[in-house]
Amino acid sequence: MSRREAILEEMGLAPRWRLRRRAEARTAPPPAAAPVLFASPREERIARMDWAELKAAVAGCTACAIRATCTQTVFGVGDERAEWLLVGEAPGAEEDRLGEPFVGQAGKLLDNMLAAIGLQRGANVYIANVLRCRPPGNRNPAPGEVANCSPYLLRQIALIRPRLILAMGRIAVQSLLHTEASIASLRGRVHRYAGVPLIVTYHPAYLLRNLPDKAKAWADLVFAVKTMASLKQS
């Protein structure tokens, strides 16, 4: 049994679809993100920041009251020129403690999911959240909190220039796509956020509670790999 097959078995996924190998090298740089119209001087200021300025701005952000209730901001982590951008909801307790998105059991499952399609955290993958602060009690983010954090994510996208965004979980999907539609109704199609192709799937934490949907998440990953391949050829 190969390492990838062992990972899929651990994830409880069957059947084990095989992905065709494709060239790893980029054939062309990804397109720049679509221009965004900014509504405030704050958004315009964030849109001009480099990585160092953006990280400092997030660390010192007090735009939301939840900053006073969390341990630290969680900026994001990974390859700053990644083709893959993964976006989740908001930091949980472990993320708030460690300052990194997708850790703990959900993070371990995410790492296994990435490994199953030949990826790994930090190598051609960048991971972020819709929110940079943990909401009290892990409650759902309020619309105003999402709006306050959106300029940070938009600037990250502009700096990274990913080829594909994988939105993970209901809150992330609905926030990025500005919809109340369910993940089930949005799966299997290519959407867009800030001009970048976007695919939706379930959050690893949800999959830990709903094991039968792991097979659906695997189908989403297969679809994402095929989409990425087509983007490289275009």
Secondary structure, 3 states (H helix, E strand, C coil): CCHHHHHHHHHCCCCCCCCCCCCCCCCCCCCCCCCCCCCCHHHHHHHCCCHHHHHHHHHCCCCCHHHHCCCCCCCCEECCCCCEEEEECCCCHHHHHHCCCCCHHHHHHHHHHHHHCCCECCECEEEEECCCCCCHHHCCCCHHHHHHHHHHHHHHHHHHCCCEEEEECHHHHHHHHCCCCCHHHHCCCCEEECCEEEEEECCHHHHHHCHHHHHHHHHHHHHHHHHHHHHHHC
